[in-house]
Amino acid sequence: MGLFDKIKQAFTGKPQETQEPEQVETTQKYDEGLKKSRQTFGERINALFANFRTVDEAFFDDLEEMLIESDVGYETALKISEALREEVKLKNVKKTNEVSQVIVQKLVDIYGEAGESEDNTLHFAEADEPTVFLFVGVNGAGKTTTIGKLAHRYQQAGKKVLLAAGDTFRAGAIEQLQEWGQRVNVPVVASKAGSDPASVVFDAVKEAKAQQADILLVDTAGRLQNKVNLMKELEKIKRVIQKELPNAPQEVLLVLDATTGQNALSQAKQFNETTKVTGIVLTKLDGTAKGGIVLAIRNELHIPVKMVGLGEQMDDLQNFEADEFIYGLFKGLIVEPEAQAAIETETEPTTAEDKGETDGTGEK
């Protein structure tokens, strides 16, 4: 069974009352968090079909433009367009609802193909040493907030957590992380502004070992303006971590702001060039109509999305779940079995106007 069939089954499968409460809550968070993206994507599909009576080359050109504007990525848009061309030829697809269904199906299929071998799980160290998560990303993407929320999650789970204020250059970055530390009752290792980030991280690793901490979350600077300096800085931070903990960091997590759309994809490409990114945290998904960026990241970069921000509450930072994401993004656009049966038995238009038949002058 393909991913598309699994998703369709999920729409009419196990009712919520028979699911585990935690799973119901997760589904609701994805549903609500992707509301803007879902509405915008549906509106764009409807607007596309409102302008066309036939599936011709002009339609495919506008389809590609619509998909690119939805931030699914240029390569993905071309794949969808080509796949739909083949589908139209093979199945003689003409009806609006049929074409719409094929578009969504191809999006889901391509998404599933790109992530077949993807590992969305967070990796942890052996029981006798701290796990280290290194966070990278441009200023304003939500690194510090993500670290704070994740610290809260693990602290609530009974883990001993430590934070490292490795962003020593951005004004207020150290104070912001310290405020989060106080808020979630987690200690922060910090130094004065402008000090060597690697030195701060080294002290934090030593402290984590001394305190037998379970998890160390490391904040870093995000100055893409000078990639050479950034690369050297991140490499130095990794070296000082591995001097004390040879198997760390277990994750290098790139934090991206979903509201920036294709700019987030560009940032991912640049950071992936400077450091080995193991996973992506996509923040502010609830505040954007650009949820399609997940498809672009997965299809074009093949970097797993490991966490997503679906709201402003402390527990709205969720582990990424592909099925929940697809459900939240395309809910209402995937035709359920009963509705599909009704579509397939629809009668063809009977009037000349409905059929689009004219005598060439615009008259019936």
C-alpha positions as CSV (number, residue, x, y, z in Angstrom):
1,M,0.0,0.0,0.0
2,G,1.4,3.4,-1.1
3,L,1.6,6.4,1.2
4,F,-1.3,8.0,-0.6
5,D,-3.5,5.0,0.0
6,K,-2.4,4.9,3.6
7,I,-3.4,8.6,4.0
8,K,-6.8,8.0,2.4
9,Q,-7.4,5.1,4.7
10,A,-6.5,7.2,7.7
11,F,-9.2,9.7,6.7
12,T,-11.9,7.0,7.1
13,G,-10.0,4.5,9.3
14,K,-9.7,4.1,13.0
15,P,-12.0,6.6,14.7
16,Q,-10.5,9.1,17.2
17,E,-12.3,7.6,20.1
18,T,-10.4,4.3,19.6
19,Q,-7.0,6.0,19.4
20,E,-4.6,6.7,22.2
21,P,-5.3,10.1,23.8
22,E,-1.7,11.3,23.0
23,Q,-2.2,10.4,19.3
24,V,-5.5,12.2,19.1
25,E,-3.8,15.3,20.6
26,T,-1.0,15.1,18.1
27,T,-3.4,14.8,15.2
28,Q,-5.3,17.9,16.5
29,K,-2.1,19.9,16.8
30,Y,-1.1,19.1,13.2
31,D,-4.6,19.8,12.0
32,E,-4.8,23.2,13.7
33,G,-1.1,24.1,13.1
34,L,-1.4,23.5,9.3
35,K,-4.8,25.2,8.9
36,K,-3.4,28.3,7.1
37,S,-1.3,26.2,4.7
38,R,-4.2,23.9,4.0
39,Q,-6.6,26.7,3.3
40,T,-4.2,28.6,1.1
41,F,-3.3,25.5,-1.0
42,G,-7.0,24.6,-1.4
43,E,-7.8,28.2,-2.5
44,R,-5.0,28.1,-5.0
45,I,-6.2,24.9,-6.5
46,N,-9.7,26.2,-6.8
47,A,-8.6,29.5,-8.3
48,L,-6.5,27.5,-10.9
49,F,-9.5,25.5,-12.0
50,A,-11.8,28.5,-12.1
51,N,-9.7,29.9,-14.9
52,F,-9.6,26.8,-17.1
53,R,-12.3,24.7,-18.8
54,T,-9.7,22.3,-20.4
55,V,-6.4,20.7,-19.3
56,D,-4.1,22.2,-21.9
57,E,-0.5,23.6,-21.9
58,A,-1.6,26.9,-20.5
59,F,-3.1,25.0,-17.6
60,F,0.1,23.1,-16.9
61,D,2.1,26.4,-17.0
62,D,-0.2,27.9,-14.4
63,L,-0.2,24.7,-12.4
64,E,3.6,24.8,-12.1
65,E,3.5,28.5,-11.1
66,M,0.8,27.7,-8.5
67,L,2.9,24.9,-7.0
68,I,6.0,27.1,-6.9
69,E,4.1,29.8,-5.1
70,S,3.0,27.2,-2.6
71,D,6.7,26.6,-1.8
72,V,6.8,22.9,-2.8
73,G,10.0,23.7,-4.8
74,Y,10.8,24.2,-8.4
75,E,11.9,20.6,-9.0
76,T,8.8,19.2,-7.3
77,A,6.5,21.5,-9.3
78,L,8.0,20.2,-12.5
79,K,7.7,16.5,-11.3
80,I,4.0,17.1,-10.5
81,S,3.3,18.7,-13.9
82,E,5.0,16.0,-15.8
83,A,3.3,13.2,-13.8
84,L,-0.1,14.9,-14.4
85,R,0.6,15.1,-18.1
86,E,1.1,11.3,-18.2
87,E,-1.9,10.7,-16.1
88,V,-4.1,12.8,-18.4
89,K,-2.9,10.8,-21.4
90,L,-3.2,7.4,-19.7
91,K,-6.6,7.8,-18.0
92,N,-8.1,10.6,-20.1
93,V,-8.6,12.7,-16.9
94,K,-10.7,15.7,-17.6
95,K,-13.0,16.5,-14.7
96,T,-11.9,19.2,-12.3
97,N,-12.3,17.0,-9.2
98,E,-10.3,14.2,-10.9
99,V,-7.4,16.5,-11.9
100,S,-7.4,18.0,-8.4
101,Q,-7.2,14.5,-6.9
102,V,-4.4,13.5,-9.1
103,I,-2.4,16.6,-8.2
104,V,-2.7,15.8,-4.5
105,Q,-1.9,12.1,-5.1
106,K,1.3,13.0,-7.0
107,L,2.3,15.4,-4.3
108,V,1.9,12.7,-1.7
109,D,3.6,10.0,-3.8
110,I,6.6,12.2,-4.5
111,Y,6.8,13.2,-0.9
112,G,6.7,9.5,0.1
113,E,9.3,8.5,-2.5
114,A,11.7,11.2,-1.3
115,G,11.4,10.1,2.3
116,E,11.5,6.3,1.9
117,S,14.8,5.9,3.7
118,E,14.4,9.0,5.9
119,D,15.2,8.8,9.6
120,N,13.0,11.3,11.5
121,T,14.0,10.1,14.9
122,L,16.3,12.0,17.3
123,H,19.4,10.1,18.3
124,F,20.8,9.9,21.8
125,A,24.1,8.9,23.4
126,E,24.8,5.8,25.3
127,A,23.5,5.8,28.9
128,D,26.8,6.6,30.4
129,E,27.4,10.0,28.7
130,P,25.5,13.1,27.9
131,T,23.6,13.5,24.6
132,V,24.6,16.7,22.8
133,F,22.3,18.5,20.3
134,L,24.0,21.3,18.4
135,F,21.5,23.9,17.0
136,V,22.4,26.0,14.0
137,G,20.4,28.6,11.9
138,V,20.1,32.3,11.1
139,N,19.1,34.8,13.7
140,G,15.4,35.1,14.1
141,A,14.6,31.5,12.9
142,G,13.6,30.5,16.4
143,K,16.7,28.6,17.7
144,T,16.5,29.9,21.3
145,T,12.8,29.3,21.6
146,T,13.2,25.8,20.2
147,I,16.0,25.0,22.7
148,G,13.8,26.3,25.5
149,K,10.8,24.3,24.5
150,L,12.9,21.1,24.0
151,A,14.6,21.7,27.4
152,H,11.2,21.9,29.0
153,R,10.1,18.6,27.3
154,Y,13.1,16.7,28.6
155,Q,13.0,18.3,32.0
156,Q,9.4,17.3,32.4
157,A,10.3,13.8,31.3
158,G,12.7,13.6,34.3
159,K,15.9,14.2,32.4
160,K,18.8,16.3,33.7
161,V,19.2,19.1,31.1
162,L,21.9,21.7,30.6
163,L,22.0,24.6,28.1
164,A,25.0,26.2,26.5
165,A,24.9,29.9,25.4
166,G,27.2,29.5,22.4
167,D,25.7,32.5,20.5
168,T,28.0,35.1,22.0
169,F,27.8,37.7,19.2
170,R,24.1,38.5,18.8
171,A,23.0,41.3,21.1
172,G,20.8,39.8,23.9
173,A,21.2,36.2,22.8
174,I,22.8,35.1,26.0
175,E,20.2,36.9,28.2
176,Q,17.4,35.3,26.1
177,L,18.7,31.8,26.6
178,Q,19.2,32.5,30.4
179,E,15.6,33.7,30.6
180,W,14.4,30.5,29.0
181,G,16.6,28.6,31.5
182,Q,14.9,30.3,34.4
183,R,11.5,29.7,32.8
184,V,11.9,26.0,32.5
185,N,14.1,25.6,35.5
186,V,17.2,24.4,33.6
187,P,20.8,25.7,34.2
188,V,22.6,27.7,31.5
189,V,26.4,27.7,31.0
190,A,27.3,31.2,29.7
191,S,30.1,33.8,29.4
192,K,30.2,37.4,28.6
193,A,29.1,38.8,25.2
194,G,31.8,38.5,22.5
195,S,33.7,35.7,24.1
196,D,34.9,32.6,22.2
197,P,31.8,30.4,21.5
198,A,33.9,27.2,21.5
199,S,35.3,28.1,24.9
200,V,31.7,28.4,26.3
201,V,30.7,25.1,24.7
202,F,33.8,23.4,26.1
203,D,32.9,24.6,29.6
204,A,29.3,23.4,29.1
205,V,30.5,19.9,28.0
206,K,32.8,19.7,31.1
207,E,29.9,20.8,33.3
208,A,27.5,18.3,31.7
209,K,29.9,15.5,32.4
210,A,30.6,16.6,35.9
211,Q,26.9,16.9,36.7
212,Q,26.1,13.6,34.9
213,A,23.6,15.5,32.8
214,D,21.4,13.5,30.3
215,I,21.2,16.2,27.6
216,L,23.2,19.3,26.6
217,L,21.5,21.7,24.2
218,V,23.9,24.1,22.5
219,D,22.9,27.4,20.9
220,T,25.2,28.9,18.2
221,A,25.5,32.0,16.2
222,G,23.8,32.3,12.8
223,R,25.8,34.7,10.7
224,L,25.4,33.5,7.1
225,Q,26.9,36.8,5.9
226,N,30.4,35.2,6.2
227,K,30.1,31.5,5.6
228,V,33.8,30.9,5.9
229,N,33.9,32.3,9.5
230,L,30.7,30.4,10.3
231,M,32.1,27.1,9.0
232,K,35.3,27.6,11.0
233,E,33.4,28.4,14.1
234,L,31.1,25.4,13.9
235,E,34.0,23.1,13.1
236,K,35.9,24.4,16.2
237,I,32.8,23.9,18.3
238,K,32.5,20.3,17.1
239,R,36.2,19.7,17.8
240,V,35.9,20.8,21.4
241,I,32.8,18.7,21.9
242,Q,34.4,15.6,20.5
243,K,37.6,16.1,22.6
244,E,35.4,15.3,25.6
245,L,32.7,13.3,24.0
246,P,34.0,11.5,20.9
247,N,30.6,10.3,19.7
248,A,28.9,13.8,20.1
249,P,27.1,15.8,18.9
250,Q,24.4,13.2,18.3
251,E,22.4,15.7,16.3
252,V,23.2,18.9,14.4
253,L,19.8,20.5,14.0
254,L,19.1,23.3,11.6
255,V,16.3,25.6,12.7
256,L,14.3,27.1,9.8
257,D,11.5,29.7,9.9
258,A,8.7,28.2,7.8
259,T,7.2,31.7,7.2
260,T,10.2,32.5,5.0
261,G,9.3,29.9,2.4
262,Q,11.9,29.4,-0.3
263,N,14.3,31.5,1.6
264,A,14.3,28.7,4.2
265,L,15.3,26.3,1.5
266,S,18.2,28.5,0.5
267,Q,19.3,28.7,4.1
268,A,19.2,24.9,4.4
269,K,21.4,24.5,1.3
270,Q,24.0,27.0,2.6
271,F,24.1,25.5,6.1
272,N,24.4,22.0,4.7
273,E,27.4,23.2,2.8
274,T,29.1,24.5,5.9
275,T,28.3,21.8,8.4
276,K,26.8,18.3,8.3
277,V,23.2,18.9,9.2
278,T,21.5,15.7,10.6
279,G,18.0,17.1,10.8
280,I,15.8,20.2,10.5
281,V,13.5,21.9,13.0
282,L,10.8,23.8,11.1
283,T,9.4,26.6,13.2
284,K,6.2,28.8,13.0
285,L,4.3,26.4,10.7
286,D,1.1,27.6,12.3
287,G,1.7,31.2,11.3
288,T,2.3,30.6,7.6
289,A,0.6,29.5,4.4
290,K,4.0,28.0,3.3
291,G,3.7,24.5,4.6
292,G,4.7,23.1,1.2
293,I,8.3,24.0,2.1
294,V,8.5,20.6,3.9
295,L,8.0,18.9,0.6
296,A,10.7,21.0,-1.1
297,I,13.2,20.2,1.7
298,R,12.4,16.5,1.6
299,N,12.4,16.2,-2.2
300,E,15.4,18.5,-3.1
301,L,17.7,18.3,-0.1
302,H,16.9,14.9,1.4
303,I,17.5,16.2,4.9
304,P,15.0,14.8,7.4
305,V,12.6,17.2,9.2
306,K,12.8,16.0,12.8
307,M,10.7,18.5,14.7
308,V,8.0,21.2,13.8
309,G,6.7,24.2,15.6
310,L,2.9,24.1,15.5
311,G,2.0,26.9,17.9
312,E,3.2,29.2,20.6
313,Q,2.5,26.9,23.6
314,M,5.3,25.1,25.4
315,D,4.1,21.7,24.1
316,D,3.5,22.8,20.5
317,L,7.0,21.7,19.5
318,Q,6.3,18.3,18.1
319,N,8.3,15.4,16.7
320,F,7.8,15.3,13.0
321,E,5.4,12.7,11.8
322,A,5.0,12.3,8.1
323,D,1.4,10.9,8.1
324,E,0.2,13.5,10.5
325,F,1.8,16.3,8.4
326,I,0.2,15.0,5.1
327,Y,-3.1,14.6,6.8
328,G,-2.9,18.2,8.2
329,L,-1.8,19.7,4.9
330,F,-4.2,18.0,2.6
331,K,-7.2,17.3,4.8
332,G,-10.3,18.1,2.7
333,L,-8.4,17.8,-0.5
334,I,-8.0,14.0,-0.5
335,V,-11.3,12.5,-1.7
336,E,-12.7,9.9,0.7
337,P,-13.9,6.6,-0.8
338,E,-17.6,7.4,-0.6
339,A,-17.1,10.8,-2.2
340,Q,-14.8,9.2,-4.9
341,A,-17.6,6.7,-5.7
342,A,-20.0,9.5,-6.2
343,I,-17.6,11.4,-8.4
344,E,-17.1,8.3,-10.6
345,T,-20.8,8.0,-11.1
346,E,-21.4,11.6,-12.0
347,T,-23.2,12.1,-15.3
348,E,-21.5,14.1,-18.0
349,P,-22.7,17.7,-18.7
350,T,-25.7,17.7,-21.0
351,T,-26.0,21.3,-22.1
352,A,-23.8,22.9,-24.8
353,E,-22.7,25.5,-22.3
354,D,-21.7,22.8,-19.7
355,K,-19.8,20.9,-22.4
356,G,-18.1,24.1,-23.6
357,E,-19.6,23.6,-27.1
358,T,-19.9,26.8,-29.2
359,D,-20.2,27.7,-32.8
360,G,-16.9,29.6,-32.7
361,T,-18.6,33.0,-32.1
362,G,-19.2,32.4,-28.4
363,E,-22.9,31.5,-29.1
364,K,-24.4,28.0,-28.5
